[in-house]
Structure formats: structure tokens, C-alpha cells
């Protein structure tokens, strides 16, 4: 059961044969580092958890889901998020957001997630003009 579950998780994270925009490849060294690690299954699963924590922290910081929605990349495949490996076992996710049902981003948020303790930190939350 555990092996099947792990295979399912990995297959839902890796999108084989899908074109990735050039800018996504250059801004997601978290995904590259995780898949090239000694334990890619564990690291990719942890990265997926960190993306959700970052998005949820951004939502809470900006008034909840009735006031704010993160950009679509924060809901999709982990190879599409803007993420950089930071020091001290952290990943930093930078994403835009808007009011519900709007396509015009109004905020850019940077959330740092410690992938050992799962603590989250709001590094910036800047209004886009």
C-alpha cells in the first residue's frame, strides 16, 4: 500500500512531457534540487506540502479566501511555482494574487517555508500598482 501511494504522489507531482515556460524553469530551483536529490520522492512530496503552506499563509495574510486568491501556479504542478532555495533549510515562494474572480493581480507576496519544521514566514507582501 505504501509503495502504491508513493508512486501515485510522484505521478501527480511530475508532469512528464508537459512544456514548461522558460521563465518557470529559471525561477524554480526548488523543484530541480528536489528531483535531483538523493531522495527525490521525499523531497518532491515535501515541496508539494510547502507550496500549499505558502499559498495558505498568503491567503491568511491577505484576508482569507473571501478577500484574496493566489495566482493559478500556486494551485498547479510544483514545477510551475516561483520558488528558490534559501539558506537555513527554507524555500521561498513568490507569487501574485488578486481579489476573488479578478485576473488583475494586486499583491505580490513572498513566503518562506522551513521544510524541516514547517514554519512559515511572510518575507514581503507588496501592493502592485
Backbone as a printed PyTorch tensor [residue, N CA C, xyz], in Angstrom:
tensor([[[  0.8220,  -1.2010,   0.0000],
         [  0.0000,   0.0000,   0.0000],
         [  0.8640,   1.2620,   0.0000]],

        [[  1.8990,   1.2700,   0.8090],
         [  2.7470,   2.4490,   0.8960],
         [  3.4370,   2.7320,  -0.4350]],

        [[  3.9020,   1.7210,  -1.1200],
         [  4.5750,   1.9180,  -2.3960],
         [  3.6010,   2.4700,  -3.4250]],

        [[  2.4090,   1.9380,  -3.4720],
         [  1.4080,   2.4190,  -4.4270],
         [  1.0770,   3.8770,  -4.1570]],

        [[  0.8950,   4.2080,  -2.8860],
         [  0.5980,   5.5880,  -2.5270],
         [  1.7360,   6.5120,  -2.9460]],

        [[  2.9770,   6.1080,  -2.7020],
         [  4.1330,   6.9200,  -3.0630],
         [  4.2480,   7.1020,  -4.5660]],

        [[  3.9840,   6.0540,  -5.3170],
         [  4.0220,   6.1550,  -6.7750],
         [  2.9530,   7.1140,  -7.2530]],

        [[  1.7670,   7.0490,  -6.6520],
         [  0.6970,   7.9620,  -7.0210],
         [  1.0900,   9.4100,  -6.7400]],

        [[  1.6770,   9.6640,  -5.5710],
         [  2.0980,  11.0170,  -5.2290],
         [  3.1090,  11.5290,  -6.2370]],

        [[  4.1020,  10.7190,  -6.5640],
         [  5.1140,  11.1500,  -7.5170],
         [  4.4940,  11.4000,  -8.8840]],

        [[  3.5870,  10.5480,  -9.3270],
         [  2.9850,  10.7470, -10.6420],
         [  2.1190,  11.9890, -10.6800]],

        [[  1.5680,  12.3930,  -9.5460],
         [  0.7580,  13.5930,  -9.5400],
         [  1.6080,  14.8530,  -9.4600]],

        [[  2.8810,  14.7020,  -9.0920],
         [  3.7710,  15.8530,  -8.9840],
         [  4.5260,  16.0730, -10.2920]],

        [[  5.0710,  15.0280, -10.8500],
         [  5.8420,  15.1450, -12.0760],
         [  4.9050,  15.1150, -13.2750]],

        [[  5.0170,  16.0820, -14.1250],
         [  4.2130,  16.1150, -15.3310],
         [  5.1530,  15.8360, -16.4860]],

        [[  5.1280,  14.6110, -16.9700],
         [  6.0600,  14.1750, -17.9920],
         [  5.5900,  14.6550, -19.3560]],

        [[  6.4880,  15.2530, -20.1000],
         [  6.1930,  15.6720, -21.4540],
         [  5.4440,  16.9930, -21.5540]],

        [[  5.1890,  17.6490, -20.4300],
         [  4.4740,  18.9190, -20.4830],
         [  5.4800,  20.0460, -20.7060]],

        [[  5.1420,  20.9570, -21.5930],
         [  6.0170,  22.0940, -21.8410],
         [  5.9680,  23.0280, -20.6440]],

        [[  7.1340,  23.4220, -20.1690],
         [  7.2290,  24.3560, -19.0570],
         [  7.7440,  25.6740, -19.6140]],

        [[  7.0600,  26.7840, -19.2990],
         [  7.5510,  28.0710, -19.7890],
         [  8.9890,  28.3140, -19.3460]],

        [[  9.7640,  28.9700, -20.1920],
         [ 11.1790,  29.2030, -19.8990],
         [ 11.3490,  29.9370, -18.5760]],

        [[ 10.5060,  30.9240, -18.2900],
         [ 10.6580,  31.6610, -17.0430],
         [ 10.3850,  30.7790, -15.8350]],

        [[  9.5060,  29.7780, -15.9420],
         [  9.2490,  28.8740, -14.8250],
         [ 10.4790,  28.0120, -14.5490]],

        [[ 11.1810,  27.5920, -15.5910],
         [ 12.3740,  26.7910, -15.3920],
         [ 13.4530,  27.5890, -14.6800]],

        [[ 13.5640,  28.8520, -14.9950],
         [ 14.6300,  29.6550, -14.4190],
         [ 14.3090,  30.1220, -13.0050]],

        [[ 13.0560,  30.0570, -12.5730],
         [ 12.6950,  30.5660, -11.2590],
         [ 12.3530,  29.4710, -10.2660]],

        [[ 12.4980,  28.2100, -10.6580],
         [ 12.1390,  27.1490,  -9.7340],
         [ 13.3110,  26.2120,  -9.4990]],

        [[ 14.3100,  26.7020,  -8.7900],
         [ 15.4100,  25.8060,  -8.4800],
         [ 15.0490,  24.8700,  -7.3300]],

        [[ 13.9290,  25.1060,  -6.6380],
         [ 13.4550,  24.1800,  -5.5960],
         [ 13.0890,  22.8410,  -6.2200]],

        [[ 12.3510,  22.8740,  -7.3290],
         [ 11.9280,  21.6510,  -7.9980],
         [ 13.1450,  20.8870,  -8.5290]],

        [[ 14.0600,  21.5960,  -9.1720],
         [ 15.2600,  20.9600,  -9.7230],
         [ 16.0760,  20.3140,  -8.6170]],

        [[ 16.2810,  21.0310,  -7.5330],
         [ 17.0620,  20.4810,  -6.4310],
         [ 16.3680,  19.2630,  -5.8160]],

        [[ 15.0600,  19.3190,  -5.6690],
         [ 14.3150,  18.1980,  -5.0690],
         [ 14.3780,  16.9560,  -5.9450]],

        [[ 14.1650,  17.1190,  -7.2470],
         [ 14.1500,  15.9290,  -8.1240],
         [ 15.5460,  15.3510,  -8.3270]],

        [[ 16.5830,  16.1750,  -8.1450],
         [ 17.9490,  15.6920,  -8.3030],
         [ 18.5790,  15.2530,  -6.9740]],

        [[ 17.8160,  15.2820,  -5.8930],
         [ 18.3540,  14.9280,  -4.5790],
         [ 18.5370,  13.4140,  -4.4380]],

        [[ 19.1270,  13.0080,  -3.3320],
         [ 19.3130,  11.5840,  -3.0490],
         [ 18.0030,  10.8730,  -2.7790]],

        [[ 16.9840,  11.6220,  -2.3460],
         [ 15.6770,  11.0450,  -2.0400],
         [ 14.5920,  11.8960,  -2.7060]],

        [[ 14.4650,  11.8140,  -4.0370],
         [ 13.5380,  12.6980,  -4.7410],
         [ 12.0780,  12.5280,  -4.3270]],

        [[ 11.6450,  11.3210,  -4.0240],
         [ 10.2540,  11.1080,  -3.6210],
         [  9.9220,  11.9280,  -2.3750]],

        [[ 10.7730,  11.8250,  -1.3830],
         [ 10.5560,  12.5560,  -0.1290],
         [ 10.6500,  14.0650,  -0.3440]],

        [[ 11.6430,  14.5020,  -1.0940],
         [ 11.8370,  15.9390,  -1.3230],
         [ 10.7090,  16.5560,  -2.1580]],

        [[ 10.2610,  15.8520,  -3.1930],
         [  9.1620,  16.3760,  -4.0160],
         [  7.8570,  16.4270,  -3.2320]],

        [[  7.6340,  15.4420,  -2.3920],
         [  6.4450,  15.4530,  -1.5400],
         [  6.5100,  16.6240,  -0.5620]],

        [[  7.6770,  16.8400,   0.0320],
         [  7.8640,  17.9640,   0.9470],
         [  7.6670,  19.2890,   0.2260]],

        [[  8.1570,  19.3990,  -0.9940],
         [  7.9780,  20.6230,  -1.7680],
         [  6.4990,  20.8780,  -2.0380]],

        [[  5.7650,  19.8400,  -2.3690],
         [  4.3170,  19.9920,  -2.5690],
         [  3.6280,  20.5000,  -1.3150]],

        [[  4.0120,  19.9680,  -0.1700],
         [  3.4370,  20.4330,   1.0950],
         [  3.7930,  21.9040,   1.3320]],

        [[  5.0360,  22.2650,   1.0450],
         [  5.4910,  23.6390,   1.2560],
         [  4.7370,  24.6270,   0.3630]],

        [[  4.4470,  24.2370,  -0.8800],
         [  3.6680,  25.1080,  -1.7780],
         [  2.3040,  25.3980,  -1.1550]],

        [[  1.6520,  24.3590,  -0.6450],
         [  0.3350,  24.5490,  -0.0270],
         [  0.4250,  25.4360,   1.2100]],

        [[  1.4410,  25.2350,   2.0300],
         [  1.6100,  26.0770,   3.2110],
         [  1.8610,  27.5300,   2.8260]],

        [[  2.6810,  27.7490,   1.8100],
         [  2.9690,  29.1160,   1.3560],
         [  1.6900,  29.7810,   0.8470]],

        [[  0.9340,  29.0710,   0.0150],
         [ -0.3110,  29.6370,  -0.5200],
         [ -1.2930,  29.9410,   0.6120]],

        [[ -1.4600,  29.0120,   1.5470],
         [ -2.3930,  29.2170,   2.6550],
         [ -1.9530,  30.3740,   3.5510]],

        [[ -0.6570,  30.5270,   3.7490],
         [ -0.1510,  31.6500,   4.5390],
         [ -0.4270,  32.9640,   3.8140]],

        [[ -0.2330,  32.9790,   2.4920],
         [ -0.5470,  34.1750,   1.7110],
         [ -2.0220,  34.5170,   1.7800]],

        [[ -2.8620,  33.5010,   1.7050],
         [ -4.3130,  33.7280,   1.7930],
         [ -4.6910,  34.3020,   3.1590]],

        [[ -4.1640,  33.7150,   4.2230],
         [ -4.4720,  34.1950,   5.5750],
         [ -3.9550,  35.6200,   5.7920]],

        [[ -2.7690,  35.9030,   5.2760],
         [ -2.1600,  37.2260,   5.4200],
         [ -2.9870,  38.3030,   4.7260]],

        [[ -3.6550,  37.9230,   3.6460],
         [ -4.3820,  38.9060,   2.8390],
         [ -5.8960,  38.8550,   3.0200]],

        [[ -6.3460,  38.3920,   4.1600],
         [ -7.7700,  38.4820,   4.4890],
         [ -8.5870,  37.2320,   4.2520]],

        [[ -7.9550,  36.1410,   3.8690],
         [ -8.6980,  34.8990,   3.6420],
         [ -9.2490,  34.8050,   2.2350]],

        [[ -9.8950,  33.6880,   1.9560],
         [-10.3820,  33.4170,   0.5940],
         [-11.5160,  34.3300,   0.1530]],

        [[-12.2010,  34.9820,   1.0710],
         [-13.2500,  35.9200,   0.6660],
         [-12.6670,  37.2250,   0.1360]],

        [[-11.3730,  37.4790,   0.4400],
         [-10.7260,  38.7230,   0.0360],
         [ -9.6020,  38.5390,  -0.9820]],

        [[ -9.0600,  37.3160,  -1.0880],
         [ -7.8050,  37.1450,  -1.8190],
         [ -7.7330,  35.7640,  -2.4600]],

        [[ -7.1450,  35.7110,  -3.6580],
         [ -6.8370,  34.4410,  -4.3280],
         [ -5.4190,  34.5130,  -4.8800]],

        [[ -4.6210,  33.4880,  -4.5860],
         [ -3.2690,  33.4060,  -5.1350],
         [ -3.3460,  33.0530,  -6.6200]],

        [[ -2.2980,  33.3620,  -7.3510],
         [ -2.2530,  33.0650,  -8.7770],
         [ -2.3710,  31.5590,  -9.0270]],

        [[ -2.7550,  31.2080, -10.2300],
         [ -3.0470,  29.8170, -10.5970],
         [ -1.8650,  28.8770, -10.3930]],

        [[ -0.6390,  29.3560, -10.5650],
         [  0.5240,  28.4620, -10.4160],
         [  0.6180,  27.8770,  -9.0090]],

        [[  0.0710,  28.5500,  -8.0220],
         [  0.1330,  28.0670,  -6.6440],
         [ -0.8580,  26.9320,  -6.3870]],

        [[ -1.6890,  26.6250,  -7.3740],
         [ -2.6490,  25.5340,  -7.2500],
         [ -2.2780,  24.3570,  -8.1540]],

        [[ -1.3100,  24.5540,  -9.0190],
         [ -0.9900,  23.5470, -10.0210],
         [  0.2060,  22.6890,  -9.6640]],

        [[  0.8920,  22.2580, -10.6940],
         [  2.0560,  21.3930, -10.5730],
         [  3.2040,  22.1450,  -9.8970]],

        [[  3.9430,  21.4460,  -9.0470],
         [  5.0020,  22.1230,  -8.2900],
         [  6.1580,  22.5940,  -9.1550]],

        [[  6.2550,  22.1190, -10.3780],
         [  7.3270,  22.6060, -11.2420],
         [  6.9690,  23.9570, -11.8720]],

        [[  5.7760,  24.4690, -11.5950],
         [  5.3320,  25.7360, -12.1690],
         [  5.4240,  26.9160, -11.1980]],

        [[  5.7370,  26.6700,  -9.9290],
         [  5.7470,  27.7510,  -8.9490],
         [  7.0780,  28.4970,  -8.9680]],

        [[  7.0170,  29.7370,  -8.5550],
         [  8.2090,  30.5650,  -8.4370],
         [  8.8140,  30.2840,  -7.0710]],

        [[  9.8810,  29.5120,  -7.0450],
         [ 10.4790,  29.0810,  -5.7820],
         [ 11.9940,  29.0580,  -5.8970]],

        [[ 12.6490,  29.5700,  -4.8700],
         [ 14.1050,  29.4950,  -4.8090],
         [ 14.5060,  28.8690,  -3.4830]],

        [[ 15.5960,  28.1170,  -3.5160],
         [ 16.1420,  27.5200,  -2.3060],
         [ 16.8610,  28.6220,  -1.5380]],

        [[ 16.4810,  28.7820,  -0.2980],
         [ 17.1270,  29.7680,   0.5670],
         [ 18.0230,  29.0340,   1.5480]],

        [[ 18.7430,  29.7890,   2.3310],
         [ 19.5820,  29.1550,   3.3420],
         [ 18.7290,  28.7040,   4.5240]],

        [[ 19.3200,  27.9820,   5.4310],
         [ 18.6520,  27.5060,   6.6510],
         [ 17.4600,  26.5900,   6.3780]],

        [[ 17.5990,  25.7030,   5.3930],
         [ 16.5580,  24.7160,   5.0990],
         [ 15.2110,  25.3320,   4.7490]],

        [[ 15.2300,  26.4220,   4.0110],
         [ 13.9700,  27.0640,   3.6410],
         [ 13.8340,  27.1860,   2.1280]],

        [[ 12.5830,  27.2220,   1.7000],
         [ 12.2280,  27.5160,   0.3160],
         [ 11.4380,  28.8130,   0.3380]],

        [[ 11.6980,  29.7000,  -0.6040],
         [ 10.9660,  30.9590,  -0.6920],
         [ 10.1150,  30.9580,  -1.9480]],

        [[  8.8200,  31.1480,  -1.7590],
         [  7.8420,  31.1810,  -2.8420],
         [  7.3810,  32.6170,  -3.0360]],

        [[  7.4370,  33.1010,  -4.2730],
         [  6.9670,  34.4470,  -4.5860],
         [  5.8340,  34.3000,  -5.5870]],

        [[  4.6910,  34.9190,  -5.2650],
         [  3.5200,  34.7750,  -6.1250],
         [  2.6350,  36.0110,  -6.0320]],

        [[  1.8500,  36.1920,  -7.0500],
         [  0.9130,  37.3090,  -7.1080],
         [ -0.4770,  36.8210,  -6.7360]],

        [[ -1.3080,  37.7620,  -6.3550],
         [ -2.6790,  37.4340,  -6.0010],
         [ -3.5970,  38.6010,  -6.2810]],

        [[ -4.8790,  38.3110,  -6.2360],
         [ -5.8720,  39.3310,  -6.5350],
         [ -7.1320,  39.0820,  -5.7200]],

        [[ -8.0930,  39.9420,  -5.8980],
         [ -9.3860,  39.7140,  -5.2680],
         [-10.0710,  38.5600,  -5.9970]],

        [[-10.9880,  37.8740,  -5.3300],
         [-11.6760,  36.7510,  -5.9940],
         [-12.3240,  37.1780,  -7.3060]],

        [[-12.2320,  36.3280,  -8.3000],
         [-12.8280,  36.4910,  -9.6300],
         [-12.2040,  37.6090, -10.4530]],

        [[-11.0280,  38.0800, -10.0530],
         [-10.3150,  39.0920, -10.8170],
         [ -9.0780,  38.4640, -11.4370]],

        [[ -8.7250,  38.9040, -12.6310],
         [ -7.4990,  38.4520, -13.2890],
         [ -6.3770,  39.4730, -13.1610]],

        [[ -6.6250,  40.5540, -12.4570],
         [ -5.6350,  41.6140, -12.3130],
         [ -4.9760,  41.4960, -10.9410]],

        [[ -3.6870,  41.0980, -10.9140],
         [ -3.0070,  40.9520,  -9.6220],
         [ -2.8690,  42.2940,  -8.9080]],

        [[ -3.0780,  42.2730,  -7.6060],
         [ -2.9700,  43.4910,  -6.8030],
         [ -1.8850,  43.3950,  -5.7360]],

        [[ -1.4070,  42.1910,  -5.4580],
         [ -0.3790,  41.9910,  -4.4390],
         [  0.6600,  40.9940,  -4.9070]],

        [[  1.9000,  41.1960,  -4.4790],
         [  2.9440,  40.1910,  -4.6690],
         [  3.4530,  39.8130,  -3.2780]],

        [[  3.4620,  38.5250,  -3.0190],
         [  3.7750,  38.0170,  -1.6900],
         [  4.9500,  37.0480,  -1.7800]],

        [[  5.8540,  37.1370,  -0.8140],
         [  6.9690,  36.1830,  -0.7050],
         [  6.8470,  35.4890,   0.6400]],

        [[  6.7050,  34.1690,   0.5820],
         [  6.5610,  33.3530,   1.7930],
         [  7.7270,  32.3760,   1.8430]],

        [[  8.3780,  32.3230,   2.9870],
         [  9.4750,  31.3830,   3.2110],
         [  8.9580,  30.2420,   4.0840]],

        [[  9.2450,  28.9990,   3.6710],
         [  8.8070,  27.8160,   4.4090],
         [ 10.0320,  26.9940,   4.7990]],

        [[ 10.1460,  26.7050,   6.0800],
         [ 11.2200,  25.8310,   6.5560],
         [ 10.7480,  24.4040,   6.3430]],

        [[ 11.4440,  23.6370,   5.5000],
         [ 10.9600,  22.3080,   5.1650],
         [ 11.4200,  21.2440,   6.1490]],

        [[ 11.8800,  21.6490,   7.3000],
         [ 12.1270,  20.6900,   8.3900],
         [ 11.1540,  20.9220,   9.5440]],

        [[ 10.8570,  22.1800,   9.8440],
         [  9.9380,  22.4960,  10.9520],
         [  8.5450,  22.8900,  10.4560]],

        [[  8.4080,  23.2000,   9.1780],
         [  7.1570,  23.6410,   8.5300],
         [  6.6840,  25.0000,   9.0210]],

        [[  7.5780,  25.7880,   9.6220],
         [  7.2480,  27.1560,   9.9790],
         [  7.1900,  27.9870,   8.7010]],

        [[  6.2920,  28.9670,   8.6760],
         [  6.1880,  29.8700,   7.5260],
         [  6.4820,  31.2920,   7.9820]],

        [[  7.0700,  32.0630,   7.0770],
         [  7.4360,  33.4440,   7.3550],
         [  7.0120,  34.3080,   6.1700]],

        [[  6.3530,  35.4170,   6.4330],
         [  5.9810,  36.3530,   5.3760],
         [  7.1650,  37.3040,   5.2040]],

        [[  7.9100,  37.1330,   4.1220],
         [  9.0620,  37.9980,   3.8720],
         [  8.6510,  39.3310,   3.2820]],

        [[  7.6170,  39.3130,   2.4240],
         [  7.0920,  40.5700,   1.8780],
         [  5.6660,  40.3480,   1.4010]],

        [[  4.9280,  41.4340,   1.3990],
         [  3.5430,  41.4320,   0.9240],
         [  3.2910,  42.8260,   0.3660]],

        [[  3.5810,  42.9960,  -0.9080],
         [  3.6520,  44.3120,  -1.5160],
         [  2.5090,  44.5400,  -2.5010]],

        [[  1.8730,  45.6780,  -2.3920],
         [  0.8070,  46.0470,  -3.3080],
         [  1.4030,  46.3540,  -4.6830]],

        [[  0.7610,  45.8510,  -5.7170],
         [  1.1730,  46.1160,  -7.0970],
         [  0.3050,  47.2630,  -7.6040]],

        [[  0.9390,  48.2880,  -8.1330],
         [  0.1790,  49.4420,  -8.6350],
         [  0.1060,  49.4550, -10.1210]]])
